């Protein structure tokens, strides 16, 4: 899932490690989310958005995701 975490984080002037500490995950987890290798839980996405005083939709770009949703996967892409 595409996201704007890096842009929001850099705008605030915080590192991946600092963001991770604020939301209770490792720097590596933040890096994996930023590079689209890992999709956060809804709760983690909410916590990240809260750090940026924003809403989830401003940070996570659901419409640009090329990955099939779980519902599509279970229906076989129909």
Secondary structure, DSSP 8 states (H G I E B T S, - for coil): -EE-HHHHHHHHT--HHHHHHHHTS-HHHHHHHHTTS----HHHHHHHHHHTTS-HHHHEEGGG--S--HHHHHTT--
